[in-house]
């Protein structure tokens, strides 16, 4: 058959290709295309990216106003504690407390609202992120335990039975009453043997009783939290795990730096420090932590960070060390770096959970800012004094 004959045949229409068969062929080709996407892995990725859209839209609508410098400044300069609480109420915070509440009552309300918020985010987030949110919720449970032990340490244990919404899981009324009547942090920590935190706290009690510092109890609980969050994140699908893993590894680095700085400033024995360090950081592997721990002073320790991302954060602060505010300045510098880093990660991983991470981290700083401002106003501190303790930054875009 000549080409001219084929042209005539097609232009005349083929008895074998009707409109119905053409539609069937197109449908088959489309199904084959979808199958191909699924085989090479693009289809589940596209579905996961799309599933993040509603929750990201929600957190953008809510925002994190009280890390914005202008709004923080306005809240500090409101004039009095009731005026600040009134402003917060108008912004949707502290809905369940009165204008004459004290900072402790405001803190309880903020914490309860925040824990509920994370539960809501978890329910609205894609299934791919649930494991990570479960680990975040576990961290919050640990924060409740740490708060209870600090309340005992500060002589405020009597009010613990009155705030069941801030009890950790497995915490019963009987346990709350026992802790409220405990005479020391050691006694309170031992009462936790009835919960999953019992053995963990028992491991930290030896050093606590020797040094009389709740740092050691905080540390063993932090290790528990990091172990859980690392385990959960390892089960997140590979193409979605990067923002969570980057965040955790940087968080571990910062935790280790804080521990080492505190140890050198306090003159701890290096042998005491090693059990307080956590493996799994991004820039500071175990061998480097050992090397840093061998330094004799805090300035020598910071100089060992040369070549890492933390060098430019901490080295400028050595000029004022030691001073009455130098340790606070170091802590705040690390906090600001964490917020800056999570802002960058939120854009780098915009379609795979980055904005969720930013919201979680920024919201915690926001709640801390609010608690500091309310406490500062209650104690008569000036705006300048309060402002030095706050963490602010541009809102995520």
KENUGU-874318 format. One record per residue (C-alpha): residue in three letters; y, x, z. Coordinates in steps of 0.1 Angstrom, whole numbers. Example, Ala and Ser with C-alpha at 12.3 -4.5 7.8 and 13.67 -1.06 7.14 Angstrom:
BEGIN
   r    yy    xx    zz
 ALA   -45   123    78
 SER   -11   137    71
//
This chain:
BEGIN
   r    yy    xx    zz
 UNK     0     0     0
 UNK    34    13   -10
 UNK    63    14    14
 UNK    81   -12    -6
 UNK    51   -35    -2
 UNK    52   -31    36
 UNK    89   -39    36
 UNK    82   -71    18
 UNK    54   -80    42
 UNK    76   -76    73
 UNK   106   -93    58
 UNK    84  -123    49
 UNK    69  -124    85
 UNK    35  -115    96
 UNK     9  -142   104
 UNK    -4  -120   133
 UNK    30  -116   152
 UNK    43  -149   163
 UNK    71  -156   189
 UNK    45  -162   216
 UNK    26  -129   209
 UNK    59  -110   208
 UNK    68  -124   242
 UNK    34  -115   256
 UNK    37   -79   242
 UNK    72   -75   258
 UNK    58   -88   292
 UNK    29   -63   290
 UNK    52   -34   282
 UNK    75   -44   311
 UNK    45   -45   335
 UNK    33   -11   322
 UNK    68     2   329
 UNK    68   -11   365
 UNK    33     4   370
 UNK    45    37   357
 UNK    75    37   381
 UNK    51    29   410
 UNK    28    57   401
 UNK    55    83   400
 UNK    70    71   432
 UNK   104    58   420
 UNK    98    21   426
 UNK    92    23   464
 UNK   122    47   467
 UNK   144    22   449
 UNK   132    -7   471
 UNK   139    14   502
 UNK   174    23   491
 UNK   181   -13   484
 UNK   168   -24   518
 UNK   194    -3   536
 UNK   223   -22   519
 UNK   226   -52   543
 UNK   225   -32   576
 UNK   250    -6   562
 UNK   274   -34   553
 UNK   271   -48   588
 UNK   279   -15   606
 UNK   308    -9   582
 UNK   322   -43   591
 UNK   319   -36   628
 UNK   332     0   627
 UNK   337    24   656
 UNK   374    20   664
 UNK   376    40   695
 UNK   369    73   680
 UNK   400    69   658
 UNK   428    90   673
 UNK   455    64   669
 UNK   435    36   686
 UNK   424    59   713
 UNK   460    69   720
 UNK   470    33   721
 UNK   443    25   747
 UNK   453    54   769
 UNK   489    44   768
 UNK   484     7   776
 UNK   498    13   810
 UNK   472     0   834
 UNK   435    -6   838
 UNK   438   -44   833
 UNK   459   -39   802
 UNK   433   -16   787
 UNK   405   -40   795
 UNK   426   -68   779
 UNK   430   -47   747
 UNK   392   -40   747
 UNK   385   -77   751
 UNK   407   -85   721
 UNK   386   -60   701
 UNK   353   -76   710
 UNK   344   -54   740
 UNK   337   -63   776
 UNK   333  -100   769
 UNK   315  -107   802
 UNK   338   -90   827
 UNK   371  -101   843
 UNK   404   -83   838
 UNK   403   -70   874
 UNK   369   -54   870
 UNK   365   -17   881
 UNK   353    11   857
 UNK   317    10   871
 UNK   314   -27   862
 UNK   330   -20   828
 UNK   305     8   822
 UNK   275   -15   830
 UNK   288   -41   806
 UNK   293   -15   778
 UNK   259     0   783
 UNK   241   -34   783
 UNK   260   -43   751
 UNK   251   -10   735
 UNK   214   -13   743
 UNK   214   -48   728
 UNK   232   -35   697
 UNK   206    -8   690
 UNK   178   -35   694
 UNK   197   -56   668
 UNK   201   -27   645
 UNK   164   -19   647
 UNK   155   -55   638
 UNK   178   -54   608
 UNK   170   -19   596
 UNK   143   -14   569
 UNK   108   -10   581
 UNK   109    27   570
 UNK   135    33   598
 UNK   117    14   626
 UNK    98    45   639
 UNK   131    64   643
 UNK   148    35   660
 UNK   118    32   684
 UNK   124    68   693
 UNK   162    61   698
 UNK   153    32   721
 UNK   130    55   740
 UNK   159    79   745
 UNK   179    50   758
 UNK   151    42   783
 UNK   152    78   795
 UNK   190    76   798
 UNK   185    47   822
 UNK   162    68   844
 UNK   188    97   844
 UNK   215    72   853
 UNK   195    58   882
 UNK   188    93   896
 UNK   225   102   893
 UNK   235    71   912
 UNK   212    81   940
 UNK   227   116   939
 UNK   262   101   941
 UNK   253    77   969
 UNK   255    46   948
 UNK   218    36   949
 UNK   224     4   968
 UNK   237   -15   936
 UNK   206    -6   915
 UNK   187   -38   923
 UNK   217   -58   912
 UNK   217   -47   876
 UNK   182   -54   862
 UNK   194   -52   826
 UNK   199   -15   831
 UNK   164    -9   845
 UNK   140    11   823
 UNK   108    -6   812
 UNK    80    -6   838
 UNK   107    -7   865
 UNK   100   -36   888
 UNK   120   -52   916
 UNK    98   -35   941
 UNK   105     0   926
 UNK   143    -8   924
 UNK   144   -18   961
 UNK   125    13   971
 UNK   149    36   952
 UNK   179    17   966
 UNK   166    26  1001
 UNK   157    62   992
 UNK   175    89  1012
 UNK   174   117   985
 UNK   170   123   948
 UNK   136   139   955
 UNK   124   108   973
 UNK   137    86   945
 UNK   121   107   918
 UNK    87   105   936
 UNK    90    67   936
 UNK    89    68   898
 UNK    52    78   901
 UNK    45    41   894
 UNK    60    44   859
 UNK    54    66   829
 UNK    81    90   841
 UNK    63    99   872
 UNK    45   130   861
 UNK    75   142   840
 UNK    98   140   871
 UNK    72   157   893
 UNK    73   187   869
 UNK   111   190   874
 UNK   111   184   912
 UNK   100   220   921
 UNK   131   235   905
 UNK   154   206   916
 UNK   144   211   953
 UNK   150   248   949
 UNK   184   246   932
 UNK   195   211   943
 UNK   207   204   908
 UNK   198   172   889
 UNK   200   193   857
 UNK   163   201   860
 UNK   153   164   862
 UNK   176   157   833
 UNK   159   185   814
 UNK   123   174   818
 UNK   134   139   807
 UNK   152   153   777
 UNK   121   172   767
 UNK   101   140   769
 UNK   127   122   747
 UNK   128   150   721
 UNK    90   151   719
 UNK    89   114   712
 UNK   117   114   687
 UNK   102   144   668
 UNK    68   126   668
 UNK    82    94   655
 UNK   103   110   628
 UNK    74   130   615
 UNK    58    96   605
 UNK    88    85   585
 UNK    81    87   547
 UNK    90   120   533
 UNK   117   108   509
 UNK   135    90   538
 UNK   129   115   566
 UNK   155   142   558
 UNK   186   127   576
 UNK   166   121   607
 UNK   149   155   608
 UNK   182   173   601
 UNK   199   154   629
 UNK   171   161   654
 UNK   169   198   646
 UNK   207   202   650
 UNK   206   182   682
 UNK   179   205   696
 UNK   200   236   687
 UNK   230   221   706
 UNK   209   212   736
 UNK   195   248   737
 UNK   230   263   734
 UNK   243   242   762
 UNK   213   252   784
 UNK   218   289   777
 UNK   256   288   782
 UNK   251   270   815
 UNK   225   296   826
 UNK   246   326   817
 UNK   277   311   833
 UNK   257   303   865
 UNK   239   336   866
 UNK   204   322   864
 UNK   174   344   862
 UNK   162   346   826
 UNK   127   337   837
 UNK   141   304   850
 UNK   157   296   817
 UNK   128   298   792
 UNK   110   266   805
 UNK   143   248   799
 UNK   144   255   762
 UNK   131   232   734
 UNK   114   243   703
 UNK   123   229   669
 UNK   159   237   662
 UNK   174   243   628
 UNK   192   277   632
 UNK   177   289   665
 UNK   140   295   664
 UNK   120   305   695
 UNK   124   342   689
 UNK   162   339   687
 UNK   163   318   718
 UNK   144   346   736
 UNK   168   372   723
 UNK   198   351   734
 UNK   183   346   769
 UNK   181   383   774
 UNK   219   387   771
 UNK   237   396   804
 UNK   268   374   800
 UNK   281   343   783
 UNK   303   362   758
 UNK   273   384   748
 UNK   253   352   743
 UNK   279   336   721
 UNK   282   368   700
 UNK   244   365   693
 UNK   253   333   673
 UNK   270   354   646
 UNK   258   342   612
 UNK   249   307   624
 UNK   270   275   620
 UNK   278   276   658
 UNK   296   310   656
 UNK   329   295   644
 UNK   326   266   669
 UNK   323   287   700
 UNK   337   322   693
 UNK   373   311   694
 UNK   368   298   730
 UNK   358   332   743
 UNK   395   342   745
 UNK   400   318   774
 UNK   367   325   792
 UNK   364   324   821
 UNK   389   298   831
 UNK   388   265   850
 UNK   385   245   818
 UNK   364   269   796
 UNK   331   252   803
 UNK   345   218   795
 UNK   361   232   763
 UNK   327   245   752
 UNK   310   212   759
 UNK   336   193   740
 UNK   335   218   711
 UNK   298   212   707
 UNK   303   174   709
 UNK   330   175   682
 UNK   307   197   660
 UNK   279   171   664
 UNK   302   143   653
 UNK   315   163   623
 UNK   280   172   613
 UNK   267   136   615
 UNK   297   125   594
 UNK   287   150   567
 UNK   250   139   569
 UNK   260   103   566
 UNK   275   110   532
 UNK   249   134   521
 UNK   221   109   528
 UNK   242    78   522
 UNK   214    58   506
 UNK   186    69   530
 UNK   198    61   565
 UNK   228    85   569
 UNK   253    58   578
 UNK   229    44   604
 UNK   227    78   621
 UNK   265    82   620
 UNK   269    48   636
 UNK   245    56   664
 UNK   260    89   672
 UNK   297    78   668
 UNK   291    47   689
 UNK   278    67   718
 UNK   309    89   717
 UNK   331    58   714
 UNK   315    42   745
 UNK   320    75   764
 UNK   356    76   754
 UNK   361    41   767
 UNK   345    49   800
 UNK   366    81   804
 UNK   398    62   796
 UNK   391    34   821
 UNK   381    58   848
 UNK   411    80   842
 UNK   435    51   843
 UNK   418    39   875
 UNK   423    73   891
 UNK   459    77   879
 UNK   454   105   854
 UNK   480   110   827
 UNK   473   105   790
 UNK   473   143   784
 UNK   447   148   811
 UNK   425   120   798
 UNK   429   130   762
 UNK   414   165   768
 UNK   381   149   776
 UNK   378   126   745
 UNK   360   130   712
 UNK   377   116   682
 UNK   374   119   645
 UNK   380   100   612
 UNK   361    69   607
 UNK   331    72   584
 UNK   338    63   548
//
